[in-house]
Amino acid sequence: MSPETEPDLIQAEATNGRVGYVRKAELDEANGSTAAESFTSPEDVLRWQETEGAEDRWVNVYSSVTRSAVIGAFLIAGAHS
């Protein structure tokens, strides 16, 4: 599956064990996919990895019943972990 064909909601398990959905846009922001669109050199990638990519990031996990209700968080571990 390519990034262009990924659904807007992706099933995920929160750190508390509850299963719901993360929003693709929020996941892309947290994992660097959105930032990568502006990279023009390998140095840009390294700079991002050393700053934003070094820290843990959390993405809300939403209920499959009430898609606006946050039921937990999905961890994207930073490079320091």
C-alpha positions as CSV (number, residue, x, y, z in Angstrom):
1,M,0.0,0.0,0.0
2,S,1.4,3.4,-0.9
3,P,1.0,6.5,1.3
4,E,-1.5,7.9,-1.2
5,T,-3.8,4.9,-0.8
6,E,-3.7,4.6,2.9
7,P,-7.1,5.2,4.6
8,D,-7.7,8.3,6.7
9,L,-8.2,6.1,9.8
10,I,-5.7,3.3,10.6
11,Q,-6.4,0.7,13.3
12,A,-4.0,0.9,16.2
13,E,-3.5,-0.4,19.7
14,A,-3.0,2.3,22.3
15,T,-0.3,1.9,25.0
16,N,-3.2,1.1,27.4
17,G,-4.2,-1.9,25.3
18,R,-7.3,-0.4,23.9
19,V,-7.8,-0.8,20.1
20,G,-9.2,2.1,18.0
21,Y,-8.0,4.3,15.2
22,V,-5.3,6.9,14.6
23,R,-5.8,9.6,12.0
24,K,-3.4,9.3,9.1
25,A,-2.6,13.0,9.1
26,E,-1.7,12.9,12.8
27,L,0.4,9.8,12.3
28,D,2.2,11.3,9.3
29,E,3.0,14.4,11.3
30,A,4.4,12.4,14.2
31,N,6.5,9.9,12.2
32,G,8.1,12.5,9.9
33,S,6.3,11.7,6.7
34,T,4.8,15.2,6.5
35,A,8.2,16.8,7.1
36,A,9.9,14.6,4.6
37,E,7.9,16.2,1.8
38,S,10.0,19.3,2.2
39,F,13.4,17.6,2.5
40,T,15.8,18.4,-0.4
41,S,19.0,16.7,0.8
42,P,20.2,13.9,3.0
43,E,21.3,16.6,5.5
44,D,17.7,17.6,5.9
45,V,16.8,14.1,6.9
46,L,19.7,13.9,9.4
47,R,18.7,17.3,10.9
48,W,15.1,16.1,11.4
49,Q,16.3,12.8,12.9
50,E,18.6,14.6,15.4
51,T,15.9,17.1,16.5
52,E,12.3,16.0,16.1
53,G,13.1,12.4,15.4
54,A,15.0,12.0,18.6
55,E,12.0,12.5,20.8
56,D,9.1,10.2,21.6
57,R,5.9,11.3,19.9
58,W,2.3,10.4,20.8
59,V,-0.7,10.1,18.5
60,N,-4.2,10.1,19.8
61,V,-6.1,6.8,19.4
62,Y,-9.8,7.4,18.8
63,S,-12.8,5.1,19.6
64,S,-14.1,3.1,16.8
65,V,-17.7,3.9,18.0
66,T,-17.3,7.6,18.7
67,R,-14.5,8.7,16.4
68,S,-14.0,12.0,18.2
69,A,-13.5,10.3,21.6
70,V,-9.8,9.7,22.6
71,I,-9.3,6.3,24.2
72,G,-5.6,6.3,24.5
73,A,-2.3,7.1,22.8
74,F,-0.1,5.4,20.2
75,L,3.7,5.8,20.8
76,I,6.2,6.5,18.1
77,A,9.5,5.9,19.8
78,G,12.2,8.5,19.1
79,A,15.7,7.7,18.1
80,H,16.9,8.2,21.7
81,S,14.8,5.2,22.9
